[in-house]
Amino acid sequence: KYVATVEHVAHECDLAILKVEDSQFWSGLEPLSLGILPELQDKIMVVGYPQGGDRISITQGIVSRVEMGSYSHSGEYLLMIQIDAAINSGNSGGPA
């Protein structure tokens, strides 16, 4: 485990940017590449740390809906992607 400091919190979308000082943390890691939005029927993975756990969670599914909607955490109107698999509670902010 590594110590990190919070650089920014985006409460409206349940995300945070963390800074890790220990250079060993980055050893062997590749940057995450962000692509285009998934389309209906695309296979995707949702990655995150659900509530009550201390290990990464990965869920796979097929995109069934892409639309703008009111985000339950903040009430903000944001892009939402629905998949055909259950997402663990607290895993809503993971990249798709």
SVG drawing of the C-alpha trace seen along z (x, -y; Angstrom):
<svg xmlns="http://www.w3.org/2000/svg" viewBox="-32 -20 43 29">
<polyline fill="none" stroke="black" stroke-width="0.4" points="0.0,0.0 1.1,-3.6 0.3,-6.9 -1.5,-9.4 -2.8,-12.9 -6.1,-14.2 -5.4,-16.8 -9.0,-17.4 -12.5,-16.0 -15.3,-16.3 -18.3,-15.6 -20.8,-16.2 -19.5,-13.0 -18.1,-11.0 -14.4,-11.1 -11.1,-12.2 -7.6,-12.9 -4.9,-11.5 -1.1,-12.2 1.3,-9.4 4.8,-10.6 6.6,-7.2 8.1,-6.6 7.8,-2.8 4.1,-3.1 4.5,-3.9 7.0,-1.1 5.7,1.1 2.4,-0.9 1.1,-2.1 -1.0,-5.2 -4.7,-4.7 -5.8,-5.6 -9.2,-7.2 -11.0,-6.6 -14.4,-7.4 -17.7,-6.8 -18.9,-3.2 -21.9,-2.5 -24.9,-0.3 -23.9,3.4 -20.2,2.6 -18.6,4.9 -17.0,2.9 -15.4,3.3 -16.1,1.2 -13.2,0.9 -13.2,-0.5 -13.1,0.1 -16.7,0.9 -17.8,0.0 -16.7,2.3 -13.8,3.7 -10.1,3.1 -9.4,4.8 -10.2,3.8 -13.4,4.9 -13.9,5.5 -17.3,6.1 -17.9,6.8 -21.1,6.1 -22.7,5.0 -23.8,1.3 -27.6,1.1 -28.0,-2.7 -26.0,-5.9 -27.8,-9.1 -27.7,-12.3 -29.4,-12.0 -29.5,-13.2 -26.7,-11.7 -27.9,-10.3 -24.8,-11.5 -25.2,-15.2 -28.3,-15.8 -26.1,-17.1 -27.1,-16.3 -24.2,-14.1 -23.5,-11.5 -24.6,-8.0 -23.8,-4.6 -26.0,-1.6 -24.7,2.0 -26.5,5.3 -24.5,6.4 -24.8,5.4 -22.3,2.8 -21.1,3.1 -22.3,0.4 -19.7,-2.4 -18.2,-1.5 -20.1,-4.1 -17.1,-6.4 -14.9,-3.8 -13.9,-4.2 -15.9,-2.3"/>
</svg>
